[in-house]
Amino acid sequence: MAAFFRKRALDEKHPDSPPPATAPGAQDVSSSEEAGMVDEGVEGPDDLHRGMRPRQLNMMAIAGAIGTGLIIGTGTTLKFGPGSLLIGYVLMGFVVYVVMVALGEMGAWLPHKKSFSGYATRFVDPAMGFATGWNYFFKYVIVLPNNLTATGIILQYWVKDLNVSVWIVVFGVVIILLNLIHVRFFGEAEFWMSLAKALVIIMLILMCFILSLGGSPSGFRSGFWYWTDPGAFAEYNVRWKDDYFYVHGSTGRFLGVWACIVQATFAYLGTELVGVAFGETPDPRKNVPRAVNQTLLRIVFFYVAGVLVLGMAVPYNSPELLRATRERIGGLASPFTVAAQRAGVDKLADAVNGMLLVFTISAANSDIYLASRTVWALAKDRQAPEIMERTNKRGVPIPAVALSSIFIALGFMNATKDAATVFGYFVSLVTVFGALNWVAVLVSYISMIRAMKVQGIPREIMPYRNPLLPWGSYIALGVTILVIFFSGYSAFIPQFQIDKFMTSYIGIVVYLVNILVWKLLKKTKRVRPEEMDLLTGRRA
């Protein structure tokens, strides 16, 4: 096998070289092994169709997963200083980019339609694939009704007398239909919503940049003034019993940076959406690398540039910023609105409120897509009920979409205060599943690279290779694990809070229990490097 792969690498570098002669009576290894390859472009029964267009995939890679974390969530951490915020987004931007290029290398070389759980099953252990798939499924079916609830709350800004439940039903029906028609229609809807989100972010970034350079009605040119007065790093503070509790000194400033790192992690979650769409994209060898490279553009321009100009336009001790952090959701909760208000532009809150509708509807639309494709992939690996792998003639997994859509009903829990509190705990609990999915992707990639070395397969034969890999995958894995284990730091400040502790860490326990249960039930074993299948699924 090693000789075969080395021959393929040489052939790709020198396509005009004549094939070596085969000795009489010798077996033609290249022919026999190449015949075992499966072209994932061929669609069988109960299979997803590669109907998503490249432009749709590229736009999803650029702006598909941008959510309210950047527009609103940055306000809660800007109070720790613009330097802390920038460090958090740069560090976790590096991590998420490594996750994406690792997915890109696997997806271009060994394309399949089984999402992340399929790689974990194939390269690590079927038990890890089981846990990864189900945790990812539950993450998105829980945040699905939460995004629809946020949509209803935003609309109450204009229509105050209409119950949130009405909007949950209306937009729930719309996104279900988008996911039932054809993946091309889902892709088209995401294309235009992603385009709208990209334009919104560009507008807000340019607005803050222009205001900080003196383009406001007052003409004040702040530049990087707020990085020196009040400063780039602030002490950690948290609201506690109608007042603020501060951690002073270098410890407080370090906790401020850490708070920004954790918030940036959750803001980046969902970036891997495009990795699920790889399974329904034609010609993965060409389109997957192109989409992955678009991810770097989003990280650098939208996220890093976004928090940089925010730190130029709004000081971390601004009273308007502190008031905005107390808002639940909506235009008034956005630090970009605060920047406009400080500059004398009063009507931006209405505009941002309308823009946020696109963000929440797009997120809910993607939630059903991600959940349905994940449970379909689990069924393909016999880790979910068999009925979940069925698709119609258009390649839509109808039972999987139906199962995912049922969870929209959880949104009605927000109609009462007590039920809404319980539902909020569920949302906080499953958020960590997204970071655990990054761990699964990186572990799968590292396992594949190790198997390639053992089997003597050179990386040169891979159609897409990134210079950050494989060394970057070890750094990204270490940082992600640190963030997961210390994300519950706030449960201990100013005193121990059991509810925050449980919602921060019980997701890790659930993930590990799922791995253990599947290993005991199915007697699975870790995939050995020398036995790993690195042929099936390769495009000839």
C-alpha positions as CSV (number, residue, x, y, z in Angstrom):
1,M,0.0,0.0,0.0
2,A,2.9,2.4,0.8
3,A,4.4,1.8,-2.6
4,F,1.1,2.5,-4.2
5,F,0.6,5.8,-2.5
6,R,4.2,6.9,-3.3
7,K,3.6,6.0,-7.0
8,R,0.4,8.1,-6.9
9,A,2.3,11.0,-5.5
10,L,5.0,10.8,-8.2
11,D,2.3,10.4,-10.9
12,E,0.6,13.6,-9.8
13,K,3.9,15.5,-9.9
14,H,4.9,13.9,-13.3
15,P,1.7,13.1,-15.1
16,D,3.5,12.4,-18.4
17,S,5.8,9.7,-17.1
18,P,5.1,6.2,-18.5
19,P,3.7,3.7,-16.1
20,P,6.3,1.2,-14.8
21,A,6.2,-2.3,-16.3
22,T,4.7,-5.1,-14.2
23,A,6.8,-8.1,-13.7
24,P,5.4,-11.4,-15.2
25,G,3.2,-13.1,-12.6
26,A,3.3,-10.1,-10.2
27,Q,0.0,-8.7,-8.9
28,D,-0.9,-5.2,-10.0
29,V,-1.3,-3.7,-6.6
30,S,-2.2,-0.2,-7.8
31,S,-5.0,-1.6,-9.9
32,S,-6.4,-3.8,-7.2
33,E,-6.3,-1.1,-4.5
34,E,-7.6,1.6,-6.8
35,A,-10.5,-0.6,-7.7
36,G,-11.5,-0.6,-4.1
37,M,-11.9,3.1,-4.0
38,V,-15.4,4.5,-3.8
39,D,-16.3,7.6,-5.7
40,E,-18.4,9.7,-3.3
41,G,-19.8,11.5,-6.3
42,V,-22.0,8.5,-7.1
43,E,-25.3,8.7,-5.2
44,G,-27.0,5.5,-4.0
45,P,-30.4,4.9,-2.4
46,D,-31.0,6.7,0.8
47,D,-28.1,9.0,0.1
48,L,-27.6,12.7,0.3
49,H,-27.2,14.5,-3.1
50,R,-24.4,16.8,-3.9
51,G,-26.7,19.5,-4.9
52,M,-25.3,22.5,-3.1
53,R,-23.6,25.0,-5.5
54,P,-20.0,26.1,-4.9
55,R,-21.0,29.8,-4.6
56,Q,-23.5,28.8,-1.8
57,L,-20.8,26.9,0.0
58,N,-18.3,29.8,-0.3
59,M,-20.8,32.4,1.0
60,M,-21.7,30.1,3.9
61,A,-18.0,29.8,4.7
62,I,-17.6,33.6,4.7
63,A,-20.7,34.6,6.8
64,G,-22.9,31.5,7.4
65,A,-22.1,31.0,11.1
66,I,-21.8,34.6,12.1
67,G,-24.4,35.1,14.8
68,T,-25.4,37.3,17.7
69,G,-22.1,36.5,19.5
70,L,-20.3,39.1,17.5
71,I,-23.1,41.7,17.3
72,I,-24.2,41.5,21.0
73,G,-21.9,39.1,22.9
74,T,-18.9,41.3,22.4
75,G,-20.5,43.9,24.6
76,T,-20.3,41.7,27.7
77,T,-16.5,41.3,27.3
78,L,-15.5,44.7,26.0
79,K,-15.9,45.8,29.6
80,F,-12.7,43.9,30.3
81,G,-10.7,46.1,27.9
82,P,-10.1,46.3,24.1
83,G,-6.7,44.5,24.5
84,S,-8.3,41.6,26.3
85,L,-11.0,41.3,23.7
86,L,-8.5,41.4,20.8
87,I,-6.4,38.7,22.4
88,G,-9.4,36.4,22.9
89,Y,-10.6,36.7,19.3
90,V,-7.1,36.3,17.7
91,L,-6.2,33.3,19.8
92,M,-9.5,31.5,19.2
93,G,-9.5,32.6,15.6
94,F,-6.3,30.7,15.2
95,V,-7.9,27.6,16.8
96,V,-11.0,27.6,14.7
97,Y,-9.0,28.1,11.5
98,V,-6.9,25.1,12.4
99,V,-10.1,23.1,13.0
100,M,-11.4,24.2,9.6
101,V,-8.2,23.4,7.6
102,A,-8.1,20.0,9.4
103,L,-11.6,19.4,8.2
104,G,-10.6,20.6,4.8
105,E,-7.7,18.2,4.5
106,M,-9.9,15.2,5.5
107,G,-12.8,16.4,3.4
108,A,-10.8,16.9,0.2
109,W,-8.8,13.7,0.5
110,L,-11.4,11.3,1.9
111,P,-14.8,13.0,1.2
112,H,-17.8,11.4,2.8
113,K,-21.3,12.5,3.8
114,K,-21.3,11.4,7.4
115,S,-20.4,14.6,9.1
116,F,-17.9,14.8,11.9
117,S,-19.1,11.7,13.7
118,G,-18.2,9.7,10.6
119,Y,-14.5,10.7,10.8
120,A,-14.4,10.0,14.6
121,T,-15.9,6.5,14.0
122,R,-13.5,5.8,11.2
123,F,-10.3,7.2,12.5
124,V,-10.6,7.1,16.3
125,D,-13.2,4.8,17.8
126,P,-16.9,4.1,16.9
127,A,-17.8,5.0,20.5
128,M,-16.3,8.5,20.0
129,G,-18.3,8.8,16.7
130,F,-21.5,7.9,18.6
131,A,-20.9,10.5,21.4
132,T,-19.8,13.2,19.0
133,G,-22.8,12.7,16.7
134,W,-25.5,12.6,19.4
135,N,-24.0,15.5,21.4
136,Y,-23.8,17.6,18.2
137,F,-27.4,16.7,17.4
138,F,-28.7,17.7,20.8
139,K,-26.7,20.9,20.8
140,Y,-28.6,22.2,17.7
141,V,-32.1,20.9,18.5
142,I,-31.8,22.7,21.8
143,V,-30.5,26.0,20.4
144,L,-33.1,25.8,17.5
145,P,-36.1,26.9,19.7
146,N,-33.9,29.4,21.5
147,N,-33.1,31.1,18.2
148,L,-36.7,31.2,17.2
149,T,-37.6,32.7,20.7
150,A,-34.9,35.4,20.1
151,T,-36.6,36.1,16.8
152,G,-39.9,36.6,18.5
153,I,-38.4,38.9,21.2
154,I,-36.8,41.1,18.5
155,L,-40.1,41.4,16.7
156,Q,-41.8,42.5,20.0
157,Y,-39.7,45.7,19.6
158,W,-42.3,46.7,17.0
159,V,-45.3,44.4,17.7
160,K,-45.5,44.4,21.4
161,D,-49.0,42.8,21.8
162,L,-48.2,39.6,19.9
163,N,-47.0,36.6,22.0
164,V,-43.6,35.2,21.2
165,S,-45.1,31.8,20.6
166,V,-46.9,33.1,17.4
167,W,-43.5,34.0,15.9
168,I,-42.1,30.6,16.9
169,V,-44.8,28.9,14.9
170,V,-44.6,31.2,11.9
171,F,-40.8,31.1,11.4
172,G,-40.7,27.4,12.5
173,V,-42.9,26.5,9.5
174,V,-40.8,28.6,7.1
175,I,-37.5,27.0,8.1
176,I,-39.0,23.5,8.1
177,L,-40.2,24.0,4.5
178,L,-36.7,25.3,3.5
179,N,-35.1,22.1,4.8
180,L,-37.7,19.8,3.2
181,I,-37.6,21.0,-0.4
182,H,-34.1,20.4,-1.6
183,V,-30.6,21.2,-0.3
184,R,-30.2,23.7,-3.2
185,F,-33.1,25.7,-1.8
186,F,-31.6,25.6,1.7
187,G,-28.2,26.7,0.2
188,E,-29.9,29.5,-1.7
189,A,-31.6,30.8,1.4
190,E,-28.4,30.6,3.3
191,F,-26.5,32.3,0.5
192,W,-28.7,35.4,0.6
193,M,-28.9,35.5,4.4
194,S,-25.2,35.1,4.6
195,L,-24.7,37.8,2.1
196,A,-27.0,40.1,4.1
197,K,-25.0,39.3,7.3
198,A,-21.7,40.0,5.6
199,L,-23.0,43.4,4.4
200,V,-24.3,44.2,7.9
201,I,-21.0,43.4,9.5
202,I,-19.1,45.4,6.9
203,M,-21.4,48.4,7.5
204,L,-21.0,48.3,11.3
205,I,-17.2,47.9,11.1
206,L,-16.9,50.8,8.6
207,M,-19.2,52.9,10.8
208,C,-17.0,52.3,14.0
209,F,-13.9,52.9,12.0
210,I,-15.2,56.2,10.5
211,L,-16.5,57.4,13.9
212,S,-13.1,56.7,15.6
213,L,-11.3,58.7,12.9
214,G,-13.5,61.8,13.6
215,G,-16.5,61.1,11.3
216,S,-19.1,61.7,14.0
217,P,-21.2,64.8,14.3
218,S,-19.0,66.0,17.2
219,G,-15.9,65.5,15.1
220,F,-14.0,63.8,18.0
221,R,-11.2,61.6,16.8
222,S,-10.6,58.8,19.3
223,G,-8.2,56.6,17.3
224,F,-6.5,54.4,19.8
225,W,-7.0,56.9,22.6
226,Y,-9.2,54.5,24.6
227,W,-6.4,52.0,24.6
228,T,-4.4,54.3,26.9
229,D,-7.3,56.1,28.7
230,P,-9.0,54.2,30.4
231,G,-6.6,51.5,29.0
232,A,-6.3,48.2,27.1
233,F,-6.9,45.8,30.0
234,A,-9.5,46.1,32.7
235,E,-9.9,44.1,35.9
236,Y,-12.4,41.3,36.0
237,N,-15.8,42.3,37.3
238,V,-19.2,40.7,37.5
239,R,-22.6,41.9,38.6
240,W,-23.5,40.5,42.0
241,K,-26.6,41.4,44.1
242,D,-27.3,44.7,42.4
243,D,-23.7,45.7,42.5
244,Y,-20.4,44.9,40.8
245,F,-17.7,42.6,42.3
246,Y,-14.2,43.2,41.2
247,V,-11.0,41.1,41.2
248,H,-8.2,43.5,41.5
249,G,-4.6,43.5,40.3
250,S,-2.8,41.3,37.8
251,T,-5.2,38.4,38.7
252,G,-8.2,40.5,37.7
253,R,-6.6,41.5,34.4
254,F,-5.7,37.9,33.6
255,L,-9.3,36.8,34.4
256,G,-10.5,39.6,32.1
257,V,-8.4,38.2,29.2
258,W,-9.7,34.6,30.0
259,A,-13.3,35.8,30.0
260,C,-12.7,37.2,26.5
261,I,-11.2,33.9,25.3
262,V,-14.2,31.9,26.6
263,Q,-16.7,34.3,25.0
264,A,-14.7,34.3,21.7
265,T,-14.9,30.5,21.7
266,F,-18.6,30.5,21.9
267,A,-18.9,33.3,19.3
268,Y,-16.9,31.1,16.9
269,L,-19.0,28.0,17.5
270,G,-20.9,27.0,14.4
271,T,-18.1,27.9,12.0
272,E,-17.8,24.1,11.3
273,L,-21.3,24.4,9.6
274,V,-19.6,24.4,6.3
275,G,-17.9,21.1,7.2
276,V,-21.3,19.4,7.3
277,A,-22.2,20.9,3.9
278,F,-19.1,19.3,2.4
279,G,-21.1,16.1,2.0
280,E,-23.6,17.8,-0.3
281,T,-21.1,19.7,-2.4
282,P,-20.0,18.6,-5.8
283,D,-16.3,18.0,-6.5
284,P,-15.0,18.2,-2.9
285,R,-11.3,18.1,-4.2
286,K,-11.7,21.6,-5.7
287,N,-14.6,23.2,-3.7
288,V,-13.6,22.1,-0.1
289,P,-10.2,23.9,-0.1
290,R,-11.8,27.0,-1.6
291,A,-14.4,27.1,1.1
292,V,-11.9,26.5,3.9
293,N,-9.7,29.3,2.7
294,Q,-12.8,31.7,2.8
295,T,-12.9,31.0,6.6
296,L,-9.7,32.9,7.1
297,L,-11.2,35.9,5.4
298,R,-14.1,35.8,7.8
299,I,-12.0,35.4,10.9
300,V,-9.6,38.2,10.1
301,F,-12.0,40.8,8.7
302,F,-15.3,40.2,10.4
303,Y,-14.2,39.0,13.9
304,V,-10.8,40.4,14.5
305,A,-11.4,43.7,12.6
306,G,-14.8,44.0,14.3
307,V,-13.5,43.8,17.9
308,L,-10.5,46.0,17.0
309,V,-12.7,48.9,15.7
310,L,-15.1,48.4,18.7
311,G,-12.2,49.0,21.0
312,M,-11.4,52.2,19.1
313,A,-14.9,53.6,19.2
314,V,-16.1,52.6,22.8
315,P,-14.1,52.8,26.1
316,Y,-14.6,49.8,28.4
317,N,-15.9,52.0,31.2
318,S,-18.6,53.7,29.2
319,P,-21.9,53.9,31.2
320,E,-23.8,53.3,27.9
321,L,-21.9,50.0,27.5
322,L,-22.7,48.9,31.0
323,R,-26.4,49.6,30.4
324,A,-26.3,47.7,27.1
325,T,-25.0,44.6,28.8
326,R,-28.1,44.4,30.9
327,E,-30.3,44.1,27.9
328,R,-31.5,40.6,27.0
329,I,-31.4,40.9,23.2
330,G,-32.1,43.5,20.5
331,G,-30.5,46.5,19.0
332,L,-30.0,48.3,22.4
333,A,-27.9,45.4,23.6
334,S,-25.3,45.8,20.8
335,P,-22.0,47.6,21.5
336,F,-22.1,48.8,17.9
337,T,-25.3,50.7,18.9
338,V,-23.4,52.1,21.9
339,A,-20.7,53.4,19.5
340,A,-23.3,55.2,17.4
341,Q,-25.1,56.7,20.4
342,R,-21.9,58.0,21.8
343,A,-21.2,59.7,18.5
344,G,-24.7,61.3,18.4
345,V,-26.3,58.8,15.9
346,D,-29.6,57.9,17.7
347,K,-31.5,55.7,15.2
348,L,-29.1,52.8,14.7
349,A,-30.8,50.7,17.4
350,D,-33.9,50.3,15.1
351,A,-31.7,49.3,12.1
352,V,-29.6,46.8,14.2
353,N,-32.8,45.3,15.5
354,G,-34.0,44.6,12.0
355,M,-30.6,43.2,11.0
356,L,-30.6,40.9,14.0
357,L,-33.7,39.2,12.5
358,V,-31.6,37.9,9.6
359,F,-29.0,36.5,12.1
360,T,-31.5,34.6,14.3
361,I,-33.6,33.2,11.3
362,S,-30.5,32.1,9.5
363,A,-29.2,30.5,12.7
364,A,-32.5,28.6,13.2
365,N,-32.5,27.5,9.5
366,S,-28.9,26.1,10.0
367,D,-29.9,24.4,13.2
368,I,-32.3,22.1,11.5
369,Y,-29.9,21.4,8.7
370,L,-27.0,20.5,11.0
371,A,-29.2,18.4,13.4
372,S,-30.8,16.4,10.5
373,R,-27.6,15.7,8.7
374,T,-25.9,14.6,11.9
375,V,-28.6,12.1,12.9
376,W,-28.7,10.9,9.2
377,A,-24.9,10.2,9.5
378,L,-25.4,8.4,12.8
379,A,-28.0,6.2,11.2
380,K,-25.6,5.4,8.3
381,D,-23.1,4.1,10.9
382,R,-25.8,2.1,12.7
383,Q,-25.7,4.5,15.7
384,A,-29.3,5.8,15.3
385,P,-32.6,4.2,14.3
386,E,-32.4,2.9,10.7
387,I,-35.4,5.0,9.6
388,M,-33.3,8.1,10.1
389,E,-31.1,7.3,7.1
390,R,-34.0,7.3,4.6
391,T,-34.0,10.1,2.0
392,N,-36.5,11.0,-0.8
393,K,-35.7,11.2,-4.5
394,R,-34.3,14.7,-4.0
395,G,-31.8,13.4,-1.4
396,V,-33.6,15.1,1.6
397,P,-33.5,13.0,4.8
398,I,-37.2,13.5,5.6
399,P,-37.4,11.5,8.9
400,A,-34.2,13.2,10.2
401,V,-35.6,16.7,9.3
402,A,-38.9,15.7,11.0
403,L,-37.2,14.5,14.2
404,S,-35.1,17.7,14.4
405,S,-38.2,19.9,13.8
406,I,-40.1,18.4,16.7
407,F,-37.8,20.2,19.1
408,I,-39.1,23.6,18.0
409,A,-41.9,22.9,20.5
410,L,-39.5,23.4,23.3
411,G,-39.6,27.1,22.5
412,F,-43.1,27.3,24.1
413,M,-41.4,26.8,27.5
414,N,-40.3,30.4,27.3
415,A,-44.0,31.4,27.7
416,T,-43.7,31.0,31.5
417,K,-40.9,32.3,33.7
418,D,-40.1,29.1,35.6
419,A,-40.1,27.0,32.4
420,A,-37.9,29.6,30.6
421,T,-35.4,29.4,33.5
422,V,-35.1,25.6,33.1
423,F,-34.9,25.9,29.3
424,G,-32.1,28.5,29.8
425,Y,-30.1,25.8,31.7
426,F,-30.5,23.4,28.9
427,V,-29.1,25.9,26.4
428,S,-26.1,26.6,28.6
429,L,-25.6,22.9,29.1
430,V,-25.4,22.0,25.4
431,T,-23.2,25.0,24.4
432,V,-20.0,23.1,25.5
433,F,-20.9,20.3,23.0
434,G,-19.8,22.6,20.2
435,A,-16.3,22.9,21.7
436,L,-16.2,19.2,22.3
437,N,-16.9,18.7,18.6
438,W,-13.8,20.7,17.8
439,V,-11.9,18.2,20.0
440,A,-13.4,15.3,18.0
441,V,-12.4,16.9,14.7
442,L,-8.8,17.5,15.8
443,V,-8.4,14.1,17.4
444,S,-9.7,12.5,14.2
445,Y,-7.3,14.5,12.1
446,I,-4.3,13.6,14.3
447,S,-5.2,9.9,14.3
448,M,-5.4,10.0,10.5
449,I,-2.0,11.6,10.1
450,R,-0.5,9.1,12.5
451,A,-2.0,6.2,10.4
452,M,-0.6,7.8,7.2
453,K,2.9,7.7,8.7
454,V,2.5,4.1,9.9
455,Q,1.2,3.0,6.5
456,G,3.9,4.9,4.7
457,I,1.5,7.3,2.9
458,P,3.1,10.7,2.1
459,R,1.1,13.9,2.7
460,E,2.1,15.0,-0.8
461,I,-0.7,13.0,-2.3
462,M,-3.4,15.0,-0.5
463,P,-5.2,17.4,-2.9
464,Y,-5.2,20.1,-0.1
465,R,-2.5,20.7,2.4
466,N,-2.2,23.6,4.8
467,P,1.2,24.8,6.2
468,L,-0.3,25.1,9.7
469,L,-0.8,21.3,9.8
470,P,-0.1,18.9,11.4
471,W,1.8,20.9,14.1
472,G,-1.1,23.4,14.5
473,S,-3.6,20.7,15.3
474,Y,-1.7,19.8,18.6
475,I,-1.7,23.5,19.7
476,A,-5.4,24.0,18.8
477,L,-6.3,20.8,20.6
478,G,-4.5,21.8,23.8
479,V,-6.1,25.3,23.8
480,T,-9.6,23.9,23.2
481,I,-9.3,21.4,26.0
482,L,-8.1,24.2,28.4
483,V,-11.0,26.4,27.4
484,I,-13.5,23.5,28.0
485,F,-12.1,22.6,31.4
486,F,-11.8,26.2,32.7
487,S,-14.9,27.7,31.0
488,G,-16.8,27.4,34.3
489,Y,-14.4,29.8,36.1
490,S,-17.3,32.3,36.8
491,A,-19.1,29.7,38.9
492,F,-16.5,30.4,41.6
493,I,-16.6,34.2,41.5
494,P,-17.4,35.8,43.9
495,Q,-18.7,32.6,45.6
496,F,-19.5,29.1,44.4
497,Q,-22.7,28.9,42.3
498,I,-24.0,25.4,41.7
499,D,-26.2,26.3,38.8
500,K,-23.3,27.8,36.8
501,F,-21.0,25.0,37.7
502,M,-23.5,22.3,36.6
503,T,-24.3,23.9,33.3
504,S,-20.6,24.5,32.5
505,Y,-19.4,20.9,33.2
506,I,-22.2,18.4,33.0
507,G,-22.0,18.4,29.2
508,I,-18.5,17.0,29.5
509,V,-19.8,14.2,31.7
510,V,-22.6,13.4,29.3
511,Y,-20.0,13.2,26.4
512,L,-17.7,10.9,28.3
513,V,-20.7,8.7,29.5
514,N,-21.9,8.4,25.9
515,I,-18.5,7.1,24.9
516,L,-18.3,4.6,27.8
517,V,-21.9,3.3,27.3
518,W,-21.4,2.7,23.5
519,K,-18.0,1.0,24.2
520,L,-19.6,-1.4,26.7
521,L,-22.7,-2.1,24.6
522,K,-21.0,-2.6,21.3
523,K,-17.5,-3.7,22.6
524,T,-15.8,-1.2,20.3
525,K,-12.1,-0.8,20.1
526,R,-9.8,2.1,19.2
527,V,-8.9,2.1,15.5
528,R,-5.3,1.0,15.2
529,P,-3.1,3.1,12.8
530,E,-1.9,0.1,10.8
531,E,-5.6,-1.1,10.3
532,M,-7.2,2.3,9.5
533,D,-9.0,2.4,6.2
534,L,-7.4,5.2,4.2
535,L,-8.8,4.1,0.8
536,T,-12.5,4.0,1.0
537,G,-14.1,7.2,-0.2
538,R,-11.1,8.5,-2.1
539,R,-12.0,10.0,-5.5
540,A,-10.2,8.3,-8.3
